[in-house]
Amino acid sequence: MRDPLRFLSAAEAAERLGIHKVTFYRRRPQPPPDAIIGSTRGWLPETIDAWDATMSKPGPRPTAPNIHDREANQ
């Protein structure tokens, strides 16, 4: 007998990604669930990993110009 598939809940998917569950729900579009049982959605770990790879990541913030540099150039 083969092992049953293990699906991740939204909370488990968020934990896997290192984000809060609310953040997981706010990210759009979410991947379609691999399983639905009642009103509970579930994702395979590889689905969450593939989806995360397509999400843009926050990059470095642009630096504001230094006011002292502007004054020196005037």
Summary of the structure (lengths in Angstrom):
residues: 74
radius of gyration: 20.5
end to end distance: 78.7
largest distance: 78.7
contacts: 121
relative contact order: 0.16
helix: 41%
strand: 11%
